[in-house]
Amino acid sequence: MNSMTDTLRSMIDEADALLIGAGGGVTSAAMDEKALISGVLSPWASKYGFSDPYRGMFAPFEDAAEFWGYISTLANAVCFEGRDEYGVYSALRFLTEGKDTFVITANTDGMLVRNGFDPKCVFESYGNMSYLQCAGSHSNEITFGEDVLKCLAASVRDGRADASLVPLCPECKGAMVPWVRSSGFFAECGKFCTEYERYDAFLRSHSLKRMLLLELGAGMETAGVIKMNFRRLCDELPNAFYCSVNIMGEETGQDLQGKSLIIRGDLRELGE
Ligand SMILES: [Zn+2]
């Protein structure tokens, strides 16, 4: 046990309900992303000069074969073979055991559910890159892409997947993309709507309780669903308390005086 774990444990103990907002910092703490960038992702990271595996998804790839070479390699390394190397997800699960908990996340790696969080209590608001959707806006359908992505990843040579394996929309035969919220069309499919409804129901049924809004490793890119959303909720809900844990510099919670705690720290400590 360390001080961050102690602090979070006592806040969780005092709360009646726990809403976690899990950002990219949780997976960055759980996995060695630098090893990914210098390892399996290095052909694309060095060519396009990125150091964040998820931002790499939006690199200006030459064509579909190179795009799917990267996406499938990333999905394989994170969604299918990625491990909670530093025990961060298992520590979080342990901390939340027995507590009425819901998690909203902007992470698309599926790590929460794969590491034991109940899928009925997780809202993947930015999608999940192991699913595919049509890039066009005619359909809100998504398909689970594990087989396709594994085949693509196995076919990669010199940074390019086998072009004959590149997935096409079964309806319009147009391009497909991973089911990840970006500037383009994002399919608000049945999975998305069901998870949103559960999240909304959790908020409504706990609105007067002592709810801990625990923001973990979330940045400004996803502020709409986590950071600003949590601060607004804290302001609106009379008995809510907001706690943010982030390794980066962080503005203070001045607007939430008496109802917030900002911890600057490395979530990797949770697994120690
Ligand atoms: Zn289509």
Residues whose N, C-alpha, C, O or C-beta is under 5 A from the ligand:
A	BS01	ZN	C134 G136 C169 E171 C172 K173 G174
